[in-house]
């Protein structure tokens, strides 16, 4: 027997069983195998696809005074997280201290919303960018916090909001790691791998470069933008991600930029993820930079974050029993 079709207003979004019953959808229909059940009392006509859809479904049965926090907030903000933290469940939910904890399956409750800034992203209440970074201190390793912090600083236009948010915390969990990561956060990093490459440069003994810097001719005319730029030495480093190899036009533009820089007597070195992760290529790449920058001694002992998985305190976020 064909299934009874749902009312049109329920086919494109999550809905509560109470709402469906008011529209005269029977309880047997609500038990249909074609409906997803992301939370008790919630149904969707299609599988929940992504964190935003899951959070929208959760909002239907959560108190109005919550905000999504921690990993969930970071994902809704579109911030880069290590793969182990890009989980749909549990959904991190925060309320003000003193209110009842949000005890619902697949939700991980937190308190302290009164001390966080909040924002609305994609129609959802979330903890603000700087406070989300602070909240992830106990959950991320050092380099992941720097990657996240670089992106937050870029969006906020300054590192200062991160410093202010951390300074406002009393006995913050992960405070030591957050303070250390804060020392390394900079404006201008264009991607997570650009951040990791910058950290590699400095740890290996190279001077710290300018990030996404404007390069000019001797007469002051614009030449190009550089991912990494050592102005005094006239050295340009360019991180080439997957997008560099994705189209002819992009590759052609990159070649033209390199030729213009070299014609103006700049040294131009391209870096890919294999130059970062492969030990032999990493050694050669760092040696090349050191030669052009006049650095005699390099540290070729890579950290754990380079040779293996980026460090993380735990493997998953679990719902507390």
VOVEX-625956 format. One record per residue (C-alpha): residue number from 1; residue in one letter; y, x, z. Coordinates in Angstrom, 1 decimal. Layout:
<atoms>
<num = NUM | residuo = a | north = Y | east = X | up = Z>
...
</atoms>
This chain:
<atoms>
<num = 1 | residuo = x | north = 0.0 | east = 0.0 | up = 0.0>
<num = 2 | residuo = x | north = 3.4 | east = 1.5 | up = -0.9>
<num = 3 | residuo = x | north = 5.7 | east = 2.4 | up = 1.9>
<num = 4 | residuo = x | north = 8.6 | east = 0.1 | up = 2.8>
<num = 5 | residuo = x | north = 11.7 | east = 1.8 | up = 1.5>
<num = 6 | residuo = x | north = 14.3 | east = 2.8 | up = 4.1>
<num = 7 | residuo = x | north = 17.8 | east = 1.3 | up = 4.1>
<num = 8 | residuo = x | north = 20.0 | east = 3.3 | up = 1.8>
<num = 9 | residuo = x | north = 22.2 | east = 4.5 | up = 4.6>
<num = 10 | residuo = x | north = 19.3 | east = 6.3 | up = 6.3>
<num = 11 | residuo = x | north = 17.9 | east = 8.2 | up = 3.3>
<num = 12 | residuo = x | north = 20.4 | east = 11.1 | up = 3.2>
<num = 13 | residuo = x | north = 20.9 | east = 12.0 | up = 6.8>
<num = 14 | residuo = x | north = 19.2 | east = 12.2 | up = 10.2>
<num = 15 | residuo = x | north = 19.1 | east = 8.9 | up = 12.2>
<num = 16 | residuo = x | north = 17.9 | east = 7.7 | up = 15.6>
<num = 17 | residuo = x | north = 15.0 | east = 5.3 | up = 16.0>
<num = 18 | residuo = x | north = 17.3 | east = 3.0 | up = 17.8>
<num = 19 | residuo = x | north = 19.7 | east = 2.9 | up = 14.8>
<num = 20 | residuo = x | north = 16.7 | east = 2.2 | up = 12.5>
<num = 21 | residuo = x | north = 15.4 | east = -0.6 | up = 14.6>
<num = 22 | residuo = x | north = 18.8 | east = -2.3 | up = 14.6>
<num = 23 | residuo = x | north = 18.6 | east = -2.2 | up = 10.7>
<num = 24 | residuo = x | north = 15.2 | east = -3.9 | up = 11.1>
<num = 25 | residuo = x | north = 13.1 | east = -0.9 | up = 10.2>
<num = 26 | residuo = x | north = 9.7 | east = -1.5 | up = 11.9>
<num = 27 | residuo = x | north = 8.1 | east = 0.8 | up = 14.4>
<num = 28 | residuo = x | north = 5.1 | east = 1.3 | up = 12.2>
<num = 29 | residuo = x | north = 7.5 | east = 2.5 | up = 9.4>
<num = 30 | residuo = x | north = 9.1 | east = 5.0 | up = 11.8>
<num = 31 | residuo = x | north = 5.7 | east = 6.5 | up = 12.4>
<num = 32 | residuo = x | north = 5.2 | east = 7.2 | up = 8.7>
<num = 33 | residuo = x | north = 4.0 | east = 10.6 | up = 7.8>
<num = 34 | residuo = x | north = 6.8 | east = 11.0 | up = 5.2>
<num = 35 | residuo = x | north = 9.4 | east = 11.1 | up = 8.0>
<num = 36 | residuo = x | north = 10.3 | east = 14.3 | up = 9.8>
<num = 37 | residuo = x | north = 10.7 | east = 14.2 | up = 13.6>
<num = 38 | residuo = x | north = 13.0 | east = 17.1 | up = 14.5>
<num = 39 | residuo = x | north = 13.6 | east = 15.7 | up = 18.0>
<num = 40 | residuo = x | north = 12.2 | east = 12.9 | up = 20.1>
<num = 41 | residuo = x | north = 13.9 | east = 9.7 | up = 18.9>
<num = 42 | residuo = x | north = 15.2 | east = 11.2 | up = 15.7>
<num = 43 | residuo = x | north = 13.9 | east = 10.9 | up = 12.1>
<num = 44 | residuo = x | north = 14.9 | east = 12.2 | up = 8.7>
<num = 45 | residuo = x | north = 13.7 | east = 11.2 | up = 5.3>
<num = 46 | residuo = x | north = 13.4 | east = 14.8 | up = 4.2>
<num = 47 | residuo = x | north = 12.3 | east = 18.0 | up = 6.0>
<num = 48 | residuo = x | north = 15.1 | east = 19.5 | up = 8.0>
<num = 49 | residuo = x | north = 16.5 | east = 22.4 | up = 6.0>
<num = 50 | residuo = x | north = 18.5 | east = 25.0 | up = 7.9>
<num = 51 | residuo = x | north = 20.3 | east = 25.3 | up = 11.2>
<num = 52 | residuo = x | north = 23.2 | east = 23.0 | up = 10.3>
<num = 53 | residuo = x | north = 20.9 | east = 20.1 | up = 9.4>
<num = 54 | residuo = x | north = 18.9 | east = 20.7 | up = 12.6>
<num = 55 | residuo = x | north = 22.0 | east = 20.8 | up = 14.7>
<num = 56 | residuo = x | north = 23.3 | east = 17.6 | up = 13.1>
<num = 57 | residuo = x | north = 20.0 | east = 15.9 | up = 14.1>
<num = 58 | residuo = x | north = 20.2 | east = 17.3 | up = 17.6>
<num = 59 | residuo = x | north = 23.8 | east = 15.9 | up = 18.0>
<num = 60 | residuo = x | north = 22.4 | east = 12.4 | up = 17.7>
<num = 61 | residuo = x | north = 20.5 | east = 12.7 | up = 21.0>
<num = 62 | residuo = x | north = 22.5 | east = 15.3 | up = 22.9>
<num = 63 | residuo = x | north = 25.5 | east = 14.6 | up = 25.2>
<num = 64 | residuo = x | north = 28.9 | east = 14.5 | up = 23.6>
<num = 65 | residuo = x | north = 30.2 | east = 17.4 | up = 25.7>
<num = 66 | residuo = x | north = 27.9 | east = 20.1 | up = 24.5>
<num = 67 | residuo = x | north = 28.6 | east = 23.0 | up = 22.1>
<num = 68 | residuo = x | north = 26.0 | east = 25.0 | up = 20.2>
<num = 69 | residuo = x | north = 25.9 | east = 28.6 | up = 21.4>
<num = 70 | residuo = x | north = 24.2 | east = 32.0 | up = 21.2>
<num = 71 | residuo = x | north = 21.9 | east = 32.4 | up = 18.1>
<num = 72 | residuo = x | north = 22.5 | east = 28.8 | up = 17.0>
<num = 73 | residuo = x | north = 26.3 | east = 29.3 | up = 17.1>
<num = 74 | residuo = x | north = 26.1 | east = 32.6 | up = 15.2>
<num = 75 | residuo = x | north = 24.0 | east = 31.0 | up = 12.4>
<num = 76 | residuo = x | north = 26.3 | east = 28.0 | up = 12.1>
<num = 77 | residuo = x | north = 29.3 | east = 30.4 | up = 11.9>
<num = 78 | residuo = x | north = 27.4 | east = 32.3 | up = 9.2>
<num = 79 | residuo = x | north = 27.3 | east = 35.6 | up = 11.1>
<num = 80 | residuo = x | north = 24.6 | east = 38.2 | up = 10.4>
<num = 81 | residuo = x | north = 21.7 | east = 38.3 | up = 12.8>
<num = 82 | residuo = x | north = 18.5 | east = 40.4 | up = 12.8>
<num = 83 | residuo = x | north = 15.6 | east = 38.4 | up = 11.3>
<num = 84 | residuo = x | north = 14.0 | east = 37.9 | up = 14.7>
<num = 85 | residuo = x | north = 17.1 | east = 36.0 | up = 15.9>
<num = 86 | residuo = x | north = 17.5 | east = 33.8 | up = 12.8>
<num = 87 | residuo = x | north = 15.4 | east = 31.0 | up = 14.3>
<num = 88 | residuo = x | north = 15.9 | east = 27.3 | up = 14.0>
<num = 89 | residuo = x | north = 14.2 | east = 26.6 | up = 17.3>
<num = 90 | residuo = x | north = 15.0 | east = 26.7 | up = 20.1>
<num = 91 | residuo = x | north = 18.4 | east = 25.3 | up = 19.6>
<num = 92 | residuo = x | north = 20.9 | east = 26.9 | up = 22.0>
<num = 93 | residuo = x | north = 23.0 | east = 24.3 | up = 23.7>
<num = 94 | residuo = x | north = 25.8 | east = 24.9 | up = 26.3>
<num = 95 | residuo = x | north = 27.5 | east = 22.6 | up = 28.8>
<num = 96 | residuo = x | north = 30.1 | east = 23.1 | up = 31.5>
<num = 97 | residuo = x | north = 28.8 | east = 24.5 | up = 34.8>
<num = 98 | residuo = x | north = 28.0 | east = 21.7 | up = 37.3>
<num = 99 | residuo = x | north = 26.7 | east = 19.2 | up = 34.6>
<num = 100 | residuo = x | north = 23.0 | east = 18.5 | up = 34.2>
<num = 101 | residuo = x | north = 21.1 | east = 20.9 | up = 32.1>
<num = 102 | residuo = x | north = 20.2 | east = 19.7 | up = 28.6>
<num = 103 | residuo = x | north = 16.5 | east = 19.3 | up = 29.1>
<num = 104 | residuo = x | north = 15.1 | east = 18.3 | up = 25.7>
<num = 105 | residuo = x | north = 12.2 | east = 19.7 | up = 23.8>
<num = 106 | residuo = x | north = 13.2 | east = 22.5 | up = 21.4>
<num = 107 | residuo = x | north = 16.5 | east = 23.0 | up = 23.1>
<num = 108 | residuo = x | north = 17.4 | east = 26.1 | up = 25.2>
<num = 109 | residuo = x | north = 20.1 | east = 25.0 | up = 27.7>
<num = 110 | residuo = x | north = 23.0 | east = 27.2 | up = 29.0>
<num = 111 | residuo = x | north = 25.9 | east = 26.7 | up = 31.3>
<num = 112 | residuo = x | north = 29.4 | east = 28.0 | up = 31.4>
<num = 113 | residuo = x | north = 31.1 | east = 26.3 | up = 28.5>
<num = 114 | residuo = x | north = 34.3 | east = 26.0 | up = 30.6>
<num = 115 | residuo = x | north = 34.8 | east = 29.8 | up = 30.3>
<num = 116 | residuo = x | north = 34.3 | east = 29.9 | up = 26.5>
<num = 117 | residuo = x | north = 36.5 | east = 29.1 | up = 23.6>
<num = 118 | residuo = x | north = 35.1 | east = 26.5 | up = 21.3>
<num = 119 | residuo = x | north = 35.5 | east = 25.7 | up = 17.6>
<num = 120 | residuo = x | north = 34.3 | east = 23.2 | up = 15.0>
<num = 121 | residuo = x | north = 32.3 | east = 24.6 | up = 12.1>
<num = 122 | residuo = x | north = 30.7 | east = 22.4 | up = 9.5>
<num = 123 | residuo = x | north = 31.5 | east = 19.4 | up = 11.6>
<num = 124 | residuo = x | north = 29.6 | east = 20.8 | up = 14.6>
<num = 125 | residuo = x | north = 31.0 | east = 21.9 | up = 18.0>
<num = 126 | residuo = x | north = 30.2 | east = 25.6 | up = 18.5>
<num = 127 | residuo = x | north = 31.2 | east = 28.4 | up = 20.9>
<num = 128 | residuo = x | north = 34.0 | east = 30.4 | up = 19.3>
<num = 129 | residuo = x | north = 33.3 | east = 33.6 | up = 17.4>
<num = 130 | residuo = x | north = 34.4 | east = 36.2 | up = 20.1>
<num = 131 | residuo = x | north = 32.5 | east = 34.4 | up = 22.9>
<num = 132 | residuo = x | north = 29.4 | east = 34.0 | up = 20.7>
<num = 133 | residuo = x | north = 29.4 | east = 37.8 | up = 20.3>
<num = 134 | residuo = x | north = 29.6 | east = 38.2 | up = 24.1>
<num = 135 | residuo = x | north = 26.8 | east = 35.7 | up = 24.7>
<num = 136 | residuo = x | north = 24.5 | east = 37.7 | up = 22.4>
<num = 137 | residuo = x | north = 24.9 | east = 40.9 | up = 24.4>
<num = 138 | residuo = x | north = 21.6 | east = 40.5 | up = 26.3>
<num = 139 | residuo = x | north = 19.7 | east = 39.4 | up = 23.1>
<num = 140 | residuo = x | north = 20.7 | east = 42.1 | up = 20.5>
<num = 141 | residuo = x | north = 20.4 | east = 45.8 | up = 20.3>
<num = 142 | residuo = x | north = 23.4 | east = 48.1 | up = 20.1>
<num = 143 | residuo = x | north = 23.7 | east = 48.4 | up = 16.3>
<num = 144 | residuo = x | north = 23.2 | east = 44.6 | up = 15.8>
<num = 145 | residuo = x | north = 26.1 | east = 44.0 | up = 18.2>
<num = 146 | residuo = x | north = 28.3 | east = 46.4 | up = 16.2>
<num = 147 | residuo = x | north = 27.3 | east = 44.7 | up = 12.9>
<num = 148 | residuo = x | north = 28.1 | east = 41.3 | up = 14.4>
<num = 149 | residuo = x | north = 31.3 | east = 42.5 | up = 16.0>
<num = 150 | residuo = x | north = 32.5 | east = 44.0 | up = 12.7>
<num = 151 | residuo = x | north = 32.2 | east = 40.6 | up = 11.0>
<num = 152 | residuo = x | north = 33.8 | east = 38.7 | up = 13.9>
<num = 153 | residuo = x | north = 36.7 | east = 41.2 | up = 14.0>
<num = 154 | residuo = x | north = 37.2 | east = 40.8 | up = 10.2>
<num = 155 | residuo = x | north = 37.4 | east = 37.0 | up = 10.5>
<num = 156 | residuo = x | north = 39.8 | east = 37.1 | up = 13.5>
<num = 157 | residuo = x | north = 41.9 | east = 39.9 | up = 12.0>
<num = 158 | residuo = x | north = 41.5 | east = 42.2 | up = 15.0>
<num = 159 | residuo = x | north = 39.1 | east = 43.7 | up = 17.4>
<num = 160 | residuo = x | north = 41.3 | east = 42.6 | up = 20.3>
<num = 161 | residuo = x | north = 39.8 | east = 39.0 | up = 20.6>
<num = 162 | residuo = x | north = 36.4 | east = 40.6 | up = 21.3>
<num = 163 | residuo = x | north = 37.9 | east = 42.9 | up = 23.9>
<num = 164 | residuo = x | north = 39.7 | east = 40.0 | up = 25.5>
<num = 165 | residuo = x | north = 36.6 | east = 37.8 | up = 25.6>
<num = 166 | residuo = x | north = 34.5 | east = 40.5 | up = 27.2>
<num = 167 | residuo = x | north = 37.2 | east = 41.3 | up = 29.7>
<num = 168 | residuo = x | north = 37.3 | east = 37.7 | up = 30.8>
<num = 169 | residuo = x | north = 33.7 | east = 37.6 | up = 31.7>
<num = 170 | residuo = x | north = 32.6 | east = 38.0 | up = 35.3>
<num = 171 | residuo = x | north = 29.3 | east = 39.9 | up = 35.7>
<num = 172 | residuo = x | north = 28.5 | east = 39.4 | up = 32.1>
<num = 173 | residuo = x | north = 24.9 | east = 39.8 | up = 31.1>
<num = 174 | residuo = x | north = 24.6 | east = 42.7 | up = 28.7>
<num = 175 | residuo = x | north = 28.0 | east = 44.0 | up = 29.7>
<num = 176 | residuo = x | north = 27.1 | east = 47.7 | up = 29.4>
<num = 177 | residuo = x | north = 25.7 | east = 47.3 | up = 25.9>
<num = 178 | residuo = x | north = 28.7 | east = 45.1 | up = 24.9>
<num = 179 | residuo = x | north = 31.2 | east = 47.7 | up = 26.1>
<num = 180 | residuo = x | north = 29.4 | east = 50.5 | up = 24.3>
<num = 181 | residuo = x | north = 29.2 | east = 48.4 | up = 21.1>
<num = 182 | residuo = x | north = 32.9 | east = 47.5 | up = 21.3>
<num = 183 | residuo = x | north = 33.8 | east = 51.2 | up = 21.0>
<num = 184 | residuo = x | north = 32.2 | east = 51.3 | up = 17.6>
<num = 185 | residuo = x | north = 33.5 | east = 48.0 | up = 16.1>
<num = 186 | residuo = x | north = 36.1 | east = 48.4 | up = 13.3>
<num = 187 | residuo = x | north = 38.0 | east = 46.2 | up = 10.9>
<num = 188 | residuo = x | north = 37.2 | east = 46.4 | up = 7.2>
<num = 189 | residuo = x | north = 33.4 | east = 46.6 | up = 7.0>
<num = 190 | residuo = x | north = 32.3 | east = 44.5 | up = 4.0>
<num = 191 | residuo = x | north = 28.7 | east = 44.0 | up = 4.9>
<num = 192 | residuo = x | north = 26.1 | east = 44.6 | up = 7.6>
<num = 193 | residuo = x | north = 24.7 | east = 47.6 | up = 5.7>
<num = 194 | residuo = x | north = 28.2 | east = 49.1 | up = 5.3>
<num = 195 | residuo = x | north = 28.5 | east = 49.0 | up = 9.1>
<num = 196 | residuo = x | north = 25.1 | east = 50.6 | up = 9.6>
<num = 197 | residuo = x | north = 26.0 | east = 53.3 | up = 7.0>
<num = 198 | residuo = x | north = 29.2 | east = 54.0 | up = 8.8>
<num = 199 | residuo = x | north = 27.3 | east = 54.4 | up = 12.1>
<num = 200 | residuo = x | north = 24.9 | east = 56.8 | up = 10.4>
<num = 201 | residuo = x | north = 27.8 | east = 58.9 | up = 9.0>
<num = 202 | residuo = x | north = 29.4 | east = 59.4 | up = 12.4>
<num = 203 | residuo = x | north = 26.2 | east = 59.9 | up = 14.3>
<num = 204 | residuo = x | north = 25.2 | east = 62.6 | up = 11.8>
<num = 205 | residuo = x | north = 28.5 | east = 64.5 | up = 12.4>
<num = 206 | residuo = x | north = 30.6 | east = 63.4 | up = 9.5>
<num = 207 | residuo = x | north = 34.2 | east = 62.4 | up = 10.2>
<num = 208 | residuo = x | north = 34.8 | east = 58.6 | up = 10.4>
<num = 209 | residuo = x | north = 36.1 | east = 57.2 | up = 7.1>
<num = 210 | residuo = x | north = 38.6 | east = 54.5 | up = 6.4>
<num = 211 | residuo = x | north = 37.0 | east = 51.2 | up = 5.5>
<num = 212 | residuo = x | north = 37.6 | east = 49.2 | up = 2.3>
<num = 213 | residuo = x | north = 40.7 | east = 51.4 | up = 1.8>
<num = 214 | residuo = x | north = 43.2 | east = 51.4 | up = -1.0>
<num = 215 | residuo = x | north = 42.9 | east = 54.5 | up = -3.2>
<num = 216 | residuo = x | north = 46.0 | east = 55.5 | up = -5.1>
<num = 217 | residuo = x | north = 46.9 | east = 58.0 | up = -7.8>
<num = 218 | residuo = x | north = 49.1 | east = 61.0 | up = -6.9>
<num = 219 | residuo = x | north = 52.1 | east = 59.0 | up = -8.3>
<num = 220 | residuo = x | north = 51.4 | east = 56.1 | up = -5.9>
<num = 221 | residuo = x | north = 49.8 | east = 53.8 | up = -8.5>
<num = 222 | residuo = x | north = 46.7 | east = 51.8 | up = -7.6>
<num = 223 | residuo = x | north = 43.4 | east = 53.4 | up = -8.5>
<num = 224 | residuo = x | north = 40.6 | east = 51.4 | up = -6.7>
<num = 225 | residuo = x | north = 39.3 | east = 50.1 | up = -3.4>
<num = 226 | residuo = x | north = 36.7 | east = 52.2 | up = -1.6>
<num = 227 | residuo = x | north = 34.1 | east = 51.1 | up = 0.9>
<num = 228 | residuo = x | north = 34.4 | east = 54.4 | up = 2.7>
<num = 229 | residuo = x | north = 37.3 | east = 56.7 | up = 2.1>
<num = 230 | residuo = x | north = 38.1 | east = 60.2 | up = 3.5>
<num = 231 | residuo = x | north = 41.7 | east = 60.4 | up = 2.3>
<num = 232 | residuo = x | north = 42.5 | east = 64.0 | up = 3.2>
<num = 233 | residuo = x | north = 39.4 | east = 65.3 | up = 1.4>
<num = 234 | residuo = x | north = 39.6 | east = 62.8 | up = -1.5>
<num = 235 | residuo = x | north = 36.0 | east = 61.6 | up = -1.0>
<num = 236 | residuo = x | north = 34.9 | east = 58.1 | up = -1.8>
<num = 237 | residuo = x | north = 31.7 | east = 56.5 | up = -0.6>
<num = 238 | residuo = x | north = 30.5 | east = 53.3 | up = -2.2>
<num = 239 | residuo = x | north = 27.7 | east = 51.2 | up = -0.8>
<num = 240 | residuo = x | north = 25.9 | east = 49.5 | up = -3.6>
<num = 241 | residuo = x | north = 24.0 | east = 46.4 | up = -2.4>
<num = 242 | residuo = x | north = 21.7 | east = 44.2 | up = -4.4>
<num = 243 | residuo = x | north = 24.6 | east = 42.4 | up = -6.1>
<num = 244 | residuo = x | north = 25.5 | east = 45.7 | up = -7.8>
<num = 245 | residuo = x | north = 22.3 | east = 45.5 | up = -9.8>
<num = 246 | residuo = x | north = 22.5 | east = 41.7 | up = -10.5>
<num = 247 | residuo = x | north = 24.7 | east = 41.5 | up = -13.6>
<num = 248 | residuo = x | north = 26.0 | east = 43.6 | up = -16.4>
<num = 249 | residuo = x | north = 29.6 | east = 42.9 | up = -15.7>
<num = 250 | residuo = x | north = 29.3 | east = 44.0 | up = -12.0>
<num = 251 | residuo = x | north = 27.5 | east = 47.2 | up = -13.0>
<num = 252 | residuo = x | north = 30.0 | east = 47.9 | up = -15.7>
<num = 253 | residuo = x | north = 33.0 | east = 47.4 | up = -13.4>
<num = 254 | residuo = x | north = 31.4 | east = 49.8 | up = -10.9>
<num = 255 | residuo = x | north = 30.9 | east = 52.5 | up = -13.5>
<num = 256 | residuo = x | north = 34.4 | east = 52.1 | up = -14.7>
<num = 257 | residuo = x | north = 35.7 | east = 52.5 | up = -11.1>
<num = 258 | residuo = x | north = 33.7 | east = 55.6 | up = -10.6>
<num = 259 | residuo = x | north = 34.9 | east = 57.2 | up = -13.8>
<num = 260 | residuo = x | north = 38.6 | east = 56.4 | up = -12.9>
<num = 261 | residuo = x | north = 38.1 | east = 57.9 | up = -9.5>
<num = 262 | residuo = x | north = 36.5 | east = 61.1 | up = -10.8>
<num = 263 | residuo = x | north = 39.2 | east = 61.4 | up = -13.5>
<num = 264 | residuo = x | north = 41.7 | east = 61.5 | up = -10.6>
<num = 265 | residuo = x | north = 39.8 | east = 64.4 | up = -9.0>
<num = 266 | residuo = x | north = 38.1 | east = 62.3 | up = -6.3>
<num = 267 | residuo = x | north = 34.5 | east = 62.9 | up = -5.3>
<num = 268 | residuo = x | north = 32.6 | east = 59.7 | up = -5.6>
<num = 269 | residuo = x | north = 29.2 | east = 59.1 | up = -4.0>
<num = 270 | residuo = x | north = 27.1 | east = 55.9 | up = -4.3>
<num = 271 | residuo = x | north = 24.8 | east = 54.9 | up = -1.5>
<num = 272 | residuo = x | north = 22.0 | east = 52.3 | up = -1.5>
<num = 273 | residuo = x | north = 19.7 | east = 51.0 | up = 1.1>
<num = 274 | residuo = x | north = 17.0 | east = 53.5 | up = 0.1>
<num = 275 | residuo = x | north = 19.4 | east = 56.3 | up = 0.8>
<num = 276 | residuo = x | north = 19.7 | east = 54.8 | up = 4.3>
<num = 277 | residuo = x | north = 16.0 | east = 54.1 | up = 5.1>
<num = 278 | residuo = x | north = 14.2 | east = 56.8 | up = 3.2>
<num = 279 | residuo = x | north = 14.3 | east = 60.0 | up = 5.3>
<num = 280 | residuo = x | north = 14.3 | east = 62.4 | up = 2.3>
<num = 281 | residuo = x | north = 17.0 | east = 60.5 | up = 0.4>
<num = 282 | residuo = x | north = 19.0 | east = 60.1 | up = 3.6>
<num = 283 | residuo = x | north = 19.0 | east = 63.9 | up = 4.2>
<num = 284 | residuo = x | north = 20.1 | east = 64.5 | up = 0.7>
<num = 285 | residuo = x | north = 22.9 | east = 61.9 | up = 0.8>
<num = 286 | residuo = x | north = 24.3 | east = 63.2 | up = 4.1>
<num = 287 | residuo = x | north = 24.2 | east = 66.8 | up = 2.8>
<num = 288 | residuo = x | north = 26.1 | east = 65.7 | up = -0.3>
<num = 289 | residuo = x | north = 28.8 | east = 64.1 | up = 1.8>
<num = 290 | residuo = x | north = 28.9 | east = 67.1 | up = 4.2>
<num = 291 | residuo = x | north = 29.5 | east = 69.5 | up = 1.3>
<num = 292 | residuo = x | north = 32.4 | east = 67.5 | up = -0.1>
<num = 293 | residuo = x | north = 33.9 | east = 66.9 | up = 3.4>
<num = 294 | residuo = x | north = 33.6 | east = 70.5 | up = 4.5>
<num = 295 | residuo = x | north = 31.2 | east = 69.8 | up = 7.3>
<num = 296 | residuo = x | north = 29.0 | east = 72.8 | up = 8.1>
<num = 297 | residuo = x | north = 26.6 | east = 71.2 | up = 10.7>
<num = 298 | residuo = x | north = 24.8 | east = 67.9 | up = 10.5>
<num = 299 | residuo = x | north = 22.5 | east = 66.1 | up = 13.0>
<num = 300 | residuo = x | north = 19.5 | east = 65.1 | up = 11.0>
<num = 301 | residuo = x | north = 17.6 | east = 63.5 | up = 13.9>
<num = 302 | residuo = x | north = 17.8 | east = 59.8 | up = 13.1>
<num = 303 | residuo = x | north = 17.8 | east = 57.2 | up = 15.8>
<num = 304 | residuo = x | north = 15.1 | east = 54.6 | up = 16.3>
<num = 305 | residuo = x | north = 17.4 | east = 52.1 | up = 14.7>
<num = 306 | residuo = x | north = 17.2 | east = 54.1 | up = 11.4>
<num = 307 | residuo = x | north = 13.5 | east = 55.1 | up = 11.4>
<num = 308 | residuo = x | north = 12.1 | east = 51.8 | up = 12.7>
<num = 309 | residuo = x | north = 13.1 | east = 48.2 | up = 13.5>
<num = 310 | residuo = x | north = 16.6 | east = 47.9 | up = 14.8>
<num = 311 | residuo = x | north = 16.4 | east = 47.7 | up = 18.6>
<num = 312 | residuo = x | north = 16.3 | east = 44.4 | up = 20.3>
<num = 313 | residuo = x | north = 15.8 | east = 43.4 | up = 23.9>
<num = 314 | residuo = x | north = 13.1 | east = 40.8 | up = 23.2>
<num = 315 | residuo = x | north = 11.3 | east = 39.4 | up = 20.2>
<num = 316 | residuo = x | north = 12.1 | east = 35.6 | up = 20.4>
<num = 317 | residuo = x | north = 14.2 | east = 33.1 | up = 22.3>
<num = 318 | residuo = x | north = 11.9 | east = 30.8 | up = 24.2>
<num = 319 | residuo = x | north = 12.5 | east = 27.5 | up = 25.7>
<num = 320 | residuo = x | north = 12.3 | east = 27.9 | up = 29.5>
<num = 321 | residuo = x | north = 9.5 | east = 26.0 | up = 31.2>
</atoms>
